Amino acid sequence: MKKIMRFFNNIEEYLVIVLIFAMTIVVTLQVIFRFILKASLPWSEEFARYMLVWATFLGASIGVKRGAHIGVEAFTMLLPKNIKKYIQYFAIILCIIFCLIVFKESISIIQKQIINHQVSPAMRIPMWWAYMAIPTGMLFMAVRFLQAIIKISTIQSKEAR
């Protein structure tokens, strides 16, 4: 059970590793094909771009999980602890709301792409596959923000004891 929980707790890291690895292999092959074999792979740049987009949105979720996103703490450091707690909650709730709004709007864009049968120029894959990185990343980020609220609550309840 612990292995399953550890897997789901680190799923973004595993996915980003696979995406970056695949992107590196394809870009390396493109360099070999272009400069050594004098023949280009027409789909490689598009593939690398989409892998980078997916890695970026999943990586943003990793940043939330690790608390690595930029935040301005100069103001909150001056506040008393009980007010600081509410400011933290408020900031995280705003971030969750933002993630859910972007999630909703990106789903509507994807629905339009599915209806219009939009495909990528080189690989001829449905464009909604590439755009699915946005709602997926936003959903992961919202979950990580919820986990941050729980983490702050448990830390503060331990400090209160």
N, CA, C and O of each residue as an XYZ file, in Angstrom:
644
protein
N       0.822     -1.203      0.000
C       0.000      0.000      0.000
C       0.863      1.263      0.000
O       0.539      2.243     -0.671
N       1.975      1.233      0.765
C       2.859      2.391      0.821
C       3.493      2.672     -0.539
O       3.696      3.828     -0.910
N       3.804      1.603     -1.280
C       4.404      1.789     -2.610
C       3.414      2.458     -3.563
O       3.792      3.316     -4.360
N       2.157      2.063     -3.476
C       1.124      2.658     -4.329
C       0.948      4.133     -3.975
O       0.863      4.975     -4.869
N       0.893      4.453     -2.689
C       0.745      5.840     -2.260
C       1.966      6.671     -2.677
O       1.816      7.816     -3.103
N       3.154      6.109     -2.559
C       4.370      6.813     -2.971
C       4.349      7.071     -4.472
O       4.762      8.138     -4.925
N       3.864      6.089     -5.252
C       3.767      6.256     -6.701
C       2.840      7.414     -7.048
O       3.199      8.275     -7.851
N       1.644      7.442     -6.446
C       0.686      8.499     -6.748
C       1.143      9.850     -6.210
O       0.811     10.891     -6.777
N       1.903      9.835     -5.116
C       2.417     11.087     -4.576
C       3.515     11.671     -5.468
O       3.776     12.873     -5.433
N       4.152     10.818     -6.260
C       5.251     11.267     -7.125
C       4.941     11.087     -8.608
O       5.862     11.069     -9.425
N       3.697     10.956     -8.965
C       3.340     10.654    -10.355
C       3.822     11.725    -11.327
O       4.241     11.409    -12.441
N       3.764     12.996    -10.911
C       4.230     14.048    -11.809
C       5.713     13.886    -12.121
O       6.138     14.056    -13.264
N       6.497     13.556    -11.094
C       7.937     13.385    -11.320
C       8.201     12.265    -12.321
O       9.035     12.411    -13.216
N       7.498     11.158    -12.172
C       7.693     10.035    -13.094
C       7.313     10.421    -14.514
O       8.028     10.095    -15.462
N       6.193     11.114    -14.664
C       5.750     11.536    -15.994
C       6.723     12.535    -16.615
O       7.029     12.446    -17.805
N       7.207     13.476    -15.824
C       8.151     14.466    -16.349
C       9.459     13.800    -16.759
O      10.052     14.175    -17.771
N       9.909     12.828    -15.994
C      11.127     12.102    -16.361
C      10.948     11.423    -17.714
O      11.825     11.511    -18.573
N       9.826     10.753    -17.908
C       9.557     10.071    -19.177
C       9.476     11.078    -20.320
O      10.036     10.849    -21.391
N       8.783     12.189    -20.097
C       8.620     13.196    -21.143
C       9.958     13.822    -21.539
O      10.254     13.961    -22.725
N      10.758     14.195    -20.552
C      12.055     14.807    -20.846
C      12.983     13.794    -21.517
O      13.740     14.150    -22.420
N      12.928     12.550    -21.086
C      13.749     11.503    -21.704
C      13.357     11.314    -23.174
O      14.219     11.259    -24.051
N      12.046     11.214    -23.435
C      11.570     11.042    -24.811
C      11.945     12.248    -25.663
O      12.358     12.097    -26.813
N      11.803     13.440    -25.100
C      12.153     14.652    -25.831
C      13.644     14.675    -26.158
O      14.028     15.056    -27.264
N      14.479     14.273    -25.215
C      15.931     14.252    -25.429
C      16.309     13.258    -26.515
O      17.149     13.552    -27.365
N      15.698     12.094    -26.490
C      15.988     11.078    -27.509
C      15.604     11.583    -28.894
O      16.383     11.450    -29.839
N      14.418     12.157    -29.024
C      13.939     12.621    -30.326
C      14.794     13.778    -30.845
O      15.123     13.821    -32.030
N      15.151     14.707    -29.972
C      15.988     15.831    -30.410
C      17.377     15.337    -30.806
O      17.948     15.824    -31.782
N      17.918     14.393    -30.073
C      19.217     13.807    -30.439
C      19.140     13.114    -31.790
O      20.035     13.267    -32.620
N      18.080     12.357    -32.013
C      17.893     11.710    -33.319
C      17.776     12.747    -34.434
O      18.308     12.557    -35.527
N      17.078     13.840    -34.147
C      16.936     14.896    -35.153
C      18.296     15.485    -35.517
O      18.569     15.734    -36.691
N      19.142     15.705    -34.529
C      20.489     16.233    -34.797
C      21.283     15.242    -35.637
O      21.949     15.632    -36.596
N      21.216     13.976    -35.286
C      21.931     12.941    -36.050
C      21.408     12.889    -37.484
O      22.192     12.863    -38.432
N      20.100     12.873    -37.640
C      19.519     12.802    -38.980
C      19.867     14.041    -39.808
O      20.195     13.935    -40.990
N      19.790     15.215    -39.175
C      19.993     16.448    -39.935
C      21.463     16.664    -40.319
O      21.756     17.021    -41.460
N      22.380     16.452    -39.383
C      23.769     16.811    -39.639
C      24.636     15.659    -40.124
O      25.633     15.885    -40.810
N      24.275     14.439    -39.782
C      25.089     13.300    -40.217
C      24.475     12.636    -41.446
O      25.169     12.380    -42.430
N      23.188     12.361    -41.387
C      22.530     11.671    -42.504
C      21.975     12.634    -43.553
O      21.525     12.201    -44.614
N      22.006     13.944    -43.262
C      21.514     14.984    -44.181
C      20.048     14.788    -44.563
O      19.643     15.117    -45.678
N      19.265     14.257    -43.645
C      17.824     14.080    -43.843
C      17.135     14.423    -42.521
O      17.495     13.899    -41.466
N      16.164     15.286    -42.590
C      15.498     15.765    -41.387
C      14.275     14.913    -41.039
O      13.623     14.346    -41.916
N      13.988     14.839    -39.760
C      12.746     14.212    -39.297
C      11.694     15.318    -39.202
O      11.811     16.196    -38.346
N      10.691     15.298    -40.044
C       9.741     16.425    -40.080
C       8.893     16.578    -38.825
O       8.369     17.665    -38.583
N       8.740     15.561    -38.039
C       7.858     15.587    -36.881
C       8.589     15.857    -35.563
O       7.938     16.084    -34.543
N       9.921     15.838    -35.560
C      10.672     15.863    -34.297
C      10.515     17.164    -33.515
O      10.367     17.133    -32.293
N      10.545     18.299    -34.198
C      10.415     19.573    -33.485
C       9.037     19.711    -32.852
O       8.907     20.193    -31.727
N       8.035     19.296    -33.562
C       6.674     19.357    -33.029
C       6.535     18.435    -31.822
O       5.948     18.815    -30.809
N       7.072     17.235    -31.932
C       7.032     16.277    -30.824
C       7.733     16.863    -29.598
O       7.198     16.813    -28.491
N       8.922     17.414    -29.796
C       9.680     17.986    -28.682
C       8.923     19.154    -28.046
O       8.924     19.303    -26.824
N       8.288     19.966    -28.859
C       7.514     21.100    -28.352
C       6.373     20.622    -27.471
O       6.158     21.159    -26.384
N       5.642     19.622    -27.931
C       4.508     19.137    -27.142
C       4.966     18.445    -25.854
O       4.309     18.560    -24.819
N       6.072     17.740    -25.917
C       6.601     17.113    -24.706
C       7.041     18.178    -23.697
O       6.857     18.019    -22.490
N       7.624     19.264    -24.211
C       8.041     20.353    -23.329
C       6.833     21.029    -22.676
O       6.879     21.371    -21.494
N       5.762     21.221    -23.432
C       4.545     21.819    -22.872
C       3.991     20.933    -21.755
O       3.651     21.421    -20.677
N       3.903     19.624    -22.024
C       3.415     18.694    -21.002
C       4.326     18.713    -19.774
O       3.839     18.757    -18.644
N       5.629     18.680    -19.985
C       6.575     18.686    -18.863
C       6.455     19.982    -18.060
O       6.599     19.969    -16.837
N       6.195     21.088    -18.734
C       6.063     22.373    -18.045
C       4.838     22.395    -17.137
O       4.933     22.798    -15.978
N       3.701     21.970    -17.650
C       2.485     22.003    -16.828
C       2.542     20.994    -15.692
O       2.065     21.276    -14.593
N       3.115     19.829    -15.937
C       3.272     18.866    -14.845
C       4.335     19.350    -13.863
O       4.219     19.134    -12.657
N       5.367     20.003    -14.383
C       6.412     20.561    -13.524
C       5.893     21.671    -12.624
O       6.380     21.841    -11.507
N       4.912     22.425    -13.098
C       4.298     23.453    -12.256
C       3.633     22.813    -11.040
O       3.660     23.365     -9.941
N       3.046     21.661    -11.250
C       2.440     20.923    -10.139
C       3.507     20.456     -9.149
O       3.299     20.491     -7.936
N       4.634     20.026     -9.673
C       5.749     19.634     -8.797
C       6.202     20.840     -7.974
O       6.500     20.720     -6.785
N       6.249     21.994     -8.624
C       6.628     23.215     -7.907
C       5.676     23.541     -6.772
O       6.108     23.978     -5.705
N       4.385     23.333     -6.989
C       3.399     23.562     -5.918
C       3.643     22.574     -4.785
O       3.634     22.942     -3.610
N       3.860     21.327     -5.151
C       4.059     20.290     -4.134
C       5.277     20.590     -3.260
O       5.254     20.366     -2.050
N       6.330     21.093     -3.882
C       7.581     21.370     -3.155
C       7.633     22.777     -2.569
O       8.583     23.118     -1.865
N       6.633     23.588     -2.850
C       6.634     24.966     -2.363
C       7.696     25.814     -3.053
O       8.256     26.724     -2.441
N       7.972     25.529     -4.302
C       9.062     26.180     -5.019
C       8.635     27.397     -5.826
O       9.488     28.077     -6.396
N       7.352     27.689     -5.890
C       6.914     28.843     -6.662
C       7.237     30.130     -5.910
O       7.286     30.158     -4.681
N       7.450     31.166     -6.663
C       7.826     32.448     -6.085
C       6.676     33.000     -5.257
O       5.518     32.972     -5.674
N       7.015     33.495     -4.093
C       6.025     34.122     -3.227
C       6.662     35.310     -2.530
O       7.867     35.314     -2.280
N       5.870     36.304     -2.220
C       6.375     37.480     -1.528
C       6.056     37.313     -0.053
O       4.897     37.383      0.357
N       7.084     37.094      0.731
C       6.894     36.850      2.157
C       7.238     38.055      3.017
O       7.019     38.029      4.228
N       7.769     39.102      2.418
C       8.182     40.268      3.207
C       7.009     40.855      3.980
O       7.153     41.234      5.142
N       5.854     40.930      3.339
C       4.669     41.479      4.002
C       4.151     40.537      5.079
O       3.857     40.969      6.193
N       4.035     39.248      4.753
C       3.449     38.305      5.710
C       4.365     38.047      6.903
O       3.889     37.645      7.964
N       5.650     38.267      6.753
C       6.584     38.066      7.872
C       6.329     39.081      8.996
O       6.627     38.814     10.160
N       5.780     40.238      8.639
C       5.520     41.289      9.617
C       4.227     41.078     10.399
O       3.994     41.731     11.416
N       3.392     40.164      9.918
C       2.092     39.939     10.537
C       2.178     38.976     11.713
O       3.086     38.146     11.772
N       1.236     39.081     12.653
C       1.165     38.083     13.730
C       0.827     36.697     13.167
O       0.261     36.576     12.080
N       1.183     35.660     13.924
C       1.014     34.282     13.438
C      -0.426     33.949     13.066
O      -0.660     33.321     12.033
N      -1.385     34.353     13.875
C      -2.775     33.980     13.580
C      -3.284     34.653     12.306
O      -4.066     34.049     11.571
N      -2.864     35.880     12.026
C      -3.261     36.549     10.788
C      -2.501     35.951      9.612
O      -3.056     35.787      8.525
N      -1.250     35.630      9.827
C      -0.414     35.034      8.775
C      -1.037     33.726      8.284
O      -1.006     33.432      7.089
N      -1.598     32.946      9.201
C      -2.252     31.686      8.842
C      -3.413     31.934      7.884
O      -3.561     31.223      6.890
N      -4.232     32.932      8.176
C      -5.378     33.222      7.318
C      -4.953     33.770      5.954
O      -5.594     33.494      4.940
N      -3.890     34.532      5.938
C      -3.360     35.040      4.664
C      -2.872     33.871      3.807
O      -3.097     33.846      2.597
N      -2.202     32.902      4.440
C      -1.749     31.711      3.703
C      -2.939     30.954      3.123
O      -2.930     30.585      1.949
N      -3.953     30.727      3.934
C      -5.161     30.043      3.455
C      -5.794     30.802      2.295
O      -6.169     30.204      1.287
N      -5.910     32.114      2.439
C      -6.521     32.947      1.411
C      -5.733     32.852      0.096
O      -6.324     32.715     -0.975
N      -4.416     32.926      0.182
C      -3.571     32.853     -1.023
C      -3.723     31.497     -1.713
O      -3.815     31.427     -2.939
N      -3.749     30.439     -0.934
C      -3.886     29.104     -1.524
C      -5.272     28.924     -2.143
O      -5.404     28.333     -3.214
N      -6.290     29.428     -1.476
C      -7.648     29.327     -2.030
C      -7.750     30.105     -3.342
O      -8.395     29.645     -4.285
N      -7.122     31.277     -3.411
C      -7.094     32.029     -4.667
C      -6.389     31.238     -5.769
O      -6.828     31.245     -6.919
N      -5.310     30.566     -5.421
C      -4.595     29.743     -6.397
C      -5.456     28.576     -6.882
O      -5.443     28.246     -8.068
N      -6.195     27.960     -5.980
C      -7.091     26.866     -6.366
C      -8.178     27.387     -7.301
O      -8.501     26.749     -8.303
N      -8.733     28.530     -6.975
C      -9.764     29.122     -7.833
C      -9.191     29.408     -9.219
O      -9.832     29.119    -10.229
N      -7.994     29.972     -9.268
C      -7.348     30.248    -10.547
C      -7.162     28.959    -11.350
O      -7.470     28.917    -12.541
N      -6.659     27.912    -10.698
C      -6.448     26.624    -11.376
C      -7.759     26.076    -11.931
O      -7.795     25.563    -13.049
N      -8.826     26.180    -11.159
C     -10.111     25.658    -11.611
C     -10.693     26.475    -12.764
O     -11.328     25.920    -13.660
N     -10.477     27.791    -12.743
C     -10.942     28.627    -13.859
C     -10.182     28.277    -15.134
O     -10.787     28.113    -16.194
N      -8.867     28.162    -15.035
C      -8.061     27.805    -16.209
C      -8.427     26.400    -16.678
O      -8.486     26.145    -17.880
N      -8.673     25.494    -15.746
C      -9.104     24.139    -16.091
C     -10.385     24.190    -16.919
O     -10.470     23.578    -17.983
N     -11.378     24.924    -16.424
C     -12.674     25.014    -17.109
C     -12.527     25.629    -18.495
O     -13.089     25.112    -19.460
N     -11.794     26.706    -18.605
C     -11.630     27.379    -19.888
C     -10.838     26.518    -20.878
O     -11.141     26.507    -22.071
N      -9.847     25.812    -20.396
C      -9.058     24.959    -21.300
C      -9.878     23.776    -21.797
O      -9.693     23.320    -22.925
N     -10.779     23.283    -20.965
C     -11.672     22.202    -21.414
C     -12.562     22.692    -22.547
O     -12.804     21.956    -23.504
N     -13.049     23.920    -22.451
C     -13.897     24.433    -23.533
C     -13.099     24.607    -24.831
O     -13.637     24.379    -25.915
N     -11.840     25.001    -24.738
C     -10.988     25.102    -25.931
C     -10.770     23.719    -26.542
O     -10.823     23.555    -27.761
N     -10.529     22.747    -25.702
C     -10.309     21.377    -26.179
C     -11.573     20.830    -26.847
O     -11.488     20.152    -27.870
N     -12.719     21.116    -26.285
C     -13.972     20.668    -26.899
C     -14.130     21.241    -28.303
O     -14.575     20.541    -29.213
N     -13.768     22.506    -28.485
C     -13.839     23.121    -29.815
C     -12.870     22.448    -30.783
O     -13.187     22.261    -31.957
N     -11.685     22.085    -30.285
C     -10.709     21.406    -31.141
C     -11.198     20.025    -31.553
O     -10.975     19.588    -32.682
N     -11.854     19.354    -30.644
C     -12.394     18.027    -30.969
C     -13.506     18.162    -32.013
O     -13.563     17.388    -32.969
N     -14.373     19.132    -31.827
C     -15.473     19.344    -32.786
C     -14.931     19.696    -34.169
O     -15.436     19.202    -35.177
N     -13.911     20.543    -34.219
C     -13.360     20.992    -35.504
C     -12.330     20.022    -36.095
O     -11.825     20.255    -37.194
N     -12.022     18.962    -35.394
C     -11.050     17.957    -35.851
C      -9.700     18.585    -36.194
O      -9.085     18.238    -37.202
N      -9.249     19.503    -35.355
C      -7.970     20.161    -35.595
C      -6.826     19.181    -35.325
O      -6.797     18.523    -34.285
N      -5.881     19.089    -36.275
C      -4.729     18.196    -36.125
C      -3.445     19.004    -36.225
O      -3.431     20.104    -36.778
N      -2.379     18.456    -35.689
C      -1.087     19.136    -35.738
C      -0.519     19.080    -37.153
O      -0.815     18.142    -37.893
N       0.286     20.057    -37.542
C       0.764     20.123    -38.924
C       1.687     18.970    -39.331
O       1.526     18.412    -40.416
N       2.633     18.613    -38.494
C       3.636     17.618    -38.898
C       3.240     16.185    -38.544
O       3.333     15.284    -39.377
N       2.800     15.984    -37.311
C       2.512     14.617    -36.865
C       1.094     14.173    -37.180
O       0.794     12.979    -37.167
N       0.221     15.133    -37.463
C      -1.170     14.840    -37.798
C      -1.933     14.175    -36.643
O      -2.849     13.383    -36.864
N      -1.540     14.508    -35.421
C      -2.274     14.010    -34.253
C      -3.322     15.048    -33.871
O      -3.163     16.225    -34.196
N      -4.378     14.643    -33.197
C      -5.374     15.634    -32.754
C      -4.723     16.670    -31.822
O      -3.994     16.307    -30.898
N      -4.984     17.923    -32.064
C      -4.380     18.996    -31.268
C      -4.828     18.966    -29.814
O      -4.133     19.474    -28.934
N      -5.975     18.379    -29.565
C      -6.434     18.346    -28.180
C      -5.502     17.519    -27.308
O      -5.463     17.716    -26.093
N      -4.755     16.601    -27.899
C      -3.777     15.846    -27.102
C      -2.735     16.782    -26.517
O      -2.392     16.685    -25.339
N      -2.240     17.678    -27.337
C      -1.237     18.637    -26.861
C      -1.851     19.591    -25.838
O      -1.240     19.886    -24.810
N      -3.052     20.066    -26.123
C      -3.704     21.029    -25.242
C      -4.196     20.409    -23.937
O      -4.483     21.134    -22.984
N      -4.296     19.101    -23.878
C      -4.711     18.435    -22.627
C      -3.706     18.649    -21.505
O      -4.015     18.398    -20.341
N      -2.516     19.107    -21.841
C      -1.520     19.414    -20.818
C      -2.022     20.502    -19.872
O      -1.715     20.487    -18.680
N      -2.790     21.437    -20.405
C      -3.259     22.562    -19.587
C      -4.235     22.095    -18.499
O      -3.963     22.324    -17.320
N      -5.359     21.452    -18.842
C      -6.248     21.034    -17.756
C      -5.627     19.973    -16.847
O      -5.900     19.937    -15.647
N      -4.794     19.116    -17.423
C      -4.135     18.105    -16.587
C      -3.236     18.765    -15.560
O      -3.290     18.435    -14.375
N      -2.410     19.697    -16.009
C      -1.532     20.412    -15.085
C      -2.295     21.201    -14.051
O      -1.920     21.225    -12.879
N      -3.374     21.855    -14.479
C      -4.179     22.645    -13.544
C      -4.856     21.763    -12.497
O      -4.958     22.136    -11.328
N      -5.316     20.594    -12.930
C      -5.943     19.671    -11.984
C      -4.925     19.175    -10.952
O      -5.206     19.151     -9.753
N      -3.751     18.783    -11.429
C      -2.688     18.359    -10.513
C      -2.316     19.499     -9.565
O      -2.122     19.275     -8.370
N      -2.217     20.723    -10.095
C      -1.867     21.858     -9.237
C      -2.941     22.100     -8.180
O      -2.612     22.353     -7.021
N      -4.215     22.028     -8.556
C      -5.297     22.234     -7.596
C      -5.228     21.200     -6.478
O      -5.412     21.529     -5.306
N      -4.961     19.945     -6.850
C      -4.831     18.887     -5.838
C      -3.653     19.184     -4.913
O      -3.760     19.018     -3.698
N      -2.531     19.623     -5.483
C      -1.356     19.943     -4.663
C      -1.617     21.143     -3.763
O      -1.123     21.183     -2.636
N      -2.384     22.122     -4.237
C      -2.751     23.246     -3.366
C      -3.645     22.777     -2.222
O      -3.491     23.241     -1.093
N      -4.573     21.864     -2.498
C      -5.400     21.306     -1.426
C      -4.533     20.577     -0.405
O      -4.758     20.691      0.800
N      -3.550     19.832     -0.884
C      -2.622     19.158      0.022
C      -1.842     20.177      0.860
O      -1.541     19.925      2.027
N      -1.518     21.323      0.263
C      -0.804     22.367      1.003
C      -1.658     22.912      2.139
O      -1.153     23.178      3.230
N      -2.949     23.078      1.884
C      -3.852     23.541      2.951
C      -3.878     22.527      4.092
O      -3.809     22.893      5.265
N      -3.977     21.263      3.735
C      -3.996     20.207      4.764
C      -2.686     20.205      5.541
O      -2.681     20.068      6.764
N      -1.588     20.355      4.834
C      -0.266     20.363      5.478
C      -0.142     21.541      6.442
O       0.342     21.377      7.562
N      -0.571     22.715      6.018
C      -0.508     23.898      6.888
C      -1.396     23.685      8.112
O      -1.012     24.040      9.227
N      -2.569     23.113      7.909
C      -3.493     22.880      9.026
C      -2.904     21.916     10.040
O      -3.008     22.142     11.246
N      -2.286     20.842      9.561
C      -1.719     19.858     10.505
C      -0.502     20.428     11.225
O      -0.299     20.149     12.407
N       0.299     21.211     10.540
C       1.470     21.824     11.198
C       1.019     22.799     12.269
O       1.569     22.821     13.370
N       0.021     23.603     11.947
C      -0.454     24.593     12.906
C      -1.184     23.957     14.078
O      -1.142     24.477     15.192
N      -1.853     22.836     13.836
C      -2.536     22.173     14.949
C      -1.513     21.520     15.879
O      -1.734     21.444     17.088
N      -0.396     21.049     15.323
C       0.671     20.485     16.167
C       1.346     21.573     16.986
O       1.698     21.352     18.144
N       1.531     22.768     16.381
C       2.149     23.874     17.093
C       1.251     24.378     18.221
O       1.744     24.856     19.242
N      -0.060     24.273     18.037
C      -1.004     24.749     19.042
C      -1.006     23.875     20.283
O      -1.390     24.322     21.364
N      -0.577     22.630     20.130
C      -0.604     21.697     21.283
C       0.465     21.980     22.235
O       0.584     21.295     23.252
